[in-house]
Amino acid sequence: MDIKERIQNELKESLRAGDKVKISVLRQVLAAFHNLEIEKKSKEQEIGEADILVILKKEAKRRTEAIELFSKGERQDLVEQETQELKILQEYLPQQLSDSEIEKIIDEMLQREKTVSAKDFGRLMGILMKEFSGRAEPTKVIEILKNKLAN
């Protein structure tokens, strides 16, 4: 079962259970999927798993930013709501790698590449982002790679 089917099935279950927060989040995600499908049909393209993951990441990022802003504005009620929504979205996203796992992959890549310097940062980031593809936050990867290249 792909992610979209899983979300549709869980929306049905949430409707039966009356889970208003989950219903709202899943409807928003499905609406974003639908909008992308319409856009892709006009270009005669199919929507794939990668497109679905991009939408889920955007929605999760939106929630994370909202949590930060509501925290600064001392709106704890809204922080809690956005946190609940973020947890629901994270159920559908791939498991994020830990810092030590990211470091291990970067070390392996640096050994494969042999001669590397700070000048190669952009090229190395391109290689790494393909390798991590949604399993690690780009900011963490950048930070770890910069530290490795500085040493």
C-alpha positions as CSV (number, residue, x, y, z in Angstrom):
1,M,0.0,0.0,0.0
2,D,1.4,3.4,-0.9
3,I,1.4,6.5,1.3
4,K,-1.7,8.0,-0.4
5,E,-3.8,4.9,0.0
6,R,-2.7,4.6,3.7
7,I,-3.7,8.2,4.3
8,Q,-7.1,7.7,2.6
9,N,-7.7,4.6,4.7
10,E,-6.7,6.3,8.0
11,L,-8.9,9.3,7.1
12,K,-11.9,6.8,6.9
13,E,-10.9,5.3,10.3
14,S,-10.5,8.8,11.8
15,L,-13.9,9.8,10.5
16,R,-15.4,6.7,12.2
17,A,-13.5,7.5,15.4
18,G,-14.3,11.2,15.4
19,D,-10.6,12.3,15.7
20,K,-11.1,15.9,14.5
21,V,-7.4,16.9,14.5
22,K,-6.3,13.9,12.4
23,I,-9.3,14.4,10.1
24,S,-8.3,18.0,9.5
25,V,-4.6,17.2,8.9
26,L,-5.3,14.2,6.5
27,R,-7.9,16.2,4.5
28,Q,-5.3,19.0,4.1
29,V,-2.7,16.6,2.9
30,L,-5.1,14.9,0.5
31,A,-6.2,18.3,-0.9
32,A,-2.5,19.1,-1.5
33,F,-2.2,15.7,-3.3
34,H,-5.2,16.4,-5.4
35,N,-3.9,19.9,-6.4
36,L,-0.6,18.4,-7.4
37,E,-2.4,15.7,-9.5
38,I,-4.4,18.4,-11.3
39,E,-1.1,20.3,-12.0
40,K,0.7,17.2,-13.2
41,K,-2.3,16.2,-15.4
42,S,-2.0,19.5,-17.3
43,K,1.6,18.6,-18.0
44,E,0.7,15.0,-18.7
45,Q,2.8,13.6,-15.8
46,E,2.0,11.1,-13.1
47,I,2.3,11.9,-9.4
48,G,4.8,9.6,-7.6
49,E,5.9,8.7,-4.1
50,A,8.6,11.3,-4.3
51,D,6.0,14.0,-5.0
52,I,3.9,12.8,-2.1
53,L,6.9,12.9,0.3
54,V,7.7,16.5,-0.9
55,I,4.1,17.5,0.1
56,L,4.3,15.8,3.4
57,K,7.7,17.5,4.2
58,K,6.2,20.9,3.2
59,E,3.3,20.4,5.5
60,A,5.6,19.2,8.4
61,K,7.9,22.2,7.8
62,R,4.9,24.5,7.9
63,R,3.8,23.1,11.3
64,T,7.4,23.3,12.7
65,E,7.6,27.0,11.7
66,A,4.2,27.7,13.2
67,I,5.2,26.0,16.5
68,E,8.2,28.3,16.6
69,L,6.2,31.4,15.9
70,F,3.4,30.6,18.3
71,S,6.0,29.8,21.0
72,K,7.5,33.3,20.6
73,G,4.0,34.7,20.8
74,E,3.3,32.7,23.9
75,R,0.3,31.0,22.4
76,Q,0.6,27.7,24.1
77,D,-2.8,26.5,22.9
78,L,-1.8,26.9,19.3
79,V,1.6,25.4,20.0
80,E,-0.1,22.2,21.3
81,Q,-2.4,22.0,18.3
82,E,0.4,22.4,15.8
83,T,2.5,19.8,17.7
84,Q,-0.4,17.3,17.5
85,E,-0.7,17.9,13.7
86,L,3.1,17.6,13.3
87,K,3.1,14.2,15.1
88,I,0.4,13.0,12.7
89,L,2.4,14.0,9.7
90,Q,5.6,12.4,11.0
91,E,3.8,9.1,10.9
92,Y,3.9,9.2,7.1
93,L,7.5,10.5,6.7
94,P,10.6,8.3,6.5
95,Q,12.4,7.9,9.8
96,Q,15.0,10.6,10.2
97,L,18.7,9.6,10.7
98,S,20.5,10.5,13.9
99,D,23.6,12.8,13.9
100,S,25.9,9.8,14.3
101,E,24.3,8.0,11.4
102,I,24.7,11.1,9.3
103,E,28.3,11.4,10.3
104,K,29.0,7.8,9.4
105,I,27.5,8.2,5.9
106,I,29.5,11.5,5.4
107,D,32.7,9.8,6.5
108,E,32.1,6.9,4.1
109,M,31.4,9.4,1.2
110,L,34.6,11.4,2.1
111,Q,36.7,8.2,2.0
112,R,35.2,7.3,-1.4
113,E,35.9,10.8,-2.8
114,K,39.6,10.6,-1.7
115,T,40.8,14.2,-2.2
116,V,38.3,16.7,-0.8
117,S,38.6,20.3,0.4
118,A,36.3,23.1,1.4
119,K,36.1,24.1,-2.3
120,D,34.3,20.8,-3.0
121,F,31.4,21.6,-0.5
122,G,28.8,22.2,-3.2
123,R,29.6,19.1,-5.1
124,L,29.7,17.0,-2.0
125,M,26.3,18.4,-0.8
126,G,24.8,17.4,-4.1
127,I,26.0,13.8,-3.6
128,L,24.9,13.7,0.0
129,M,21.4,15.2,-0.5
130,K,20.7,12.4,-3.1
131,E,21.9,9.9,-0.6
132,F,19.9,11.2,2.3
133,S,16.7,12.1,0.2
134,G,14.4,13.0,3.0
135,R,16.0,11.0,5.7
136,A,17.9,13.9,7.2
137,E,17.5,17.6,7.6
138,P,19.7,19.5,5.1
139,T,20.7,21.9,7.9
140,K,22.2,19.0,9.9
141,V,24.0,17.6,6.9
142,I,25.5,21.1,6.1
143,E,26.6,21.6,9.7
144,I,28.2,18.1,9.9
145,L,29.9,18.4,6.5
146,K,31.3,21.8,7.3
147,N,32.8,20.5,10.5
148,K,34.3,17.5,8.7
149,L,35.8,19.7,5.9
150,A,37.2,22.1,8.5
151,N,39.2,19.4,10.2
